[in-house]
Amino acid sequence: MAALAIGSNARGSIVYEYVTSQSSYSGQVGQPVTVPIYLDEILTSGSSSLIAADGGLQGAGFSVTQTTTGAGAAAITSAAGSVTTNGSSFSGGSSTSKASNTGSHVQEADLASLSASSGPTPNGSGLIQIGSVTVTPTATGSDSFVLANYLYPSTTGGFTATFGTGPGGSTANGYFDLDENNTGTYAYTGAAANPQTFTVTVAAVPEPASLSLLALGGIGLLGSRRRRKA
């Protein structure tokens, strides 16, 4: 993925993406499938973490939108932030689901505690878990979902920012918005510009009657083999 062009005196580029743990998930009808959501900070050309240097994340938000409805007709049944779970949680903070959330589009936002001076930073793989979304299939088939920034489908602004006032940030607001394509000493591509897609697939399961026929056929085949041996 191409990053923004930078001058010879600038530091290496940084790319931000919202990602899931994998690109596809499988499930069963009526059984919830929980998909973890991460912010991924990709460092290139010798660059160092802007999030860590800026005191960690002050807040983070994401959206998940169902883009294709297959025979699976999977519905988004819940969204959760990362306030009390995993090592990258916003300890002591809060998580808010947007009031307009539906079964096909949800938005979730995390915010560090008002008294906090720092927030979660990327792990060794550059990831910070910022929440999860749960999808519950209602029939067999496959459905696609787009993971993007909090203000989806807008490509600017958002709810993912650091504590510090990094290059391109606002001193008045006291944070550096990672959803915008700010430029400065650090050249990077904001996460809002990099939506990701994941799918949830449910395979058809034989009905009980079909399973009984398969079992009887297997028994008959076994008996036939025994008779041939005799």
Summary of the structure (lengths in Angstrom):
residues: 230
radius of gyration: 23.0
end to end distance: 66.3
largest distance: 89.9
contacts: 771
relative contact order: 0.23
helix: 13%
strand: 37%
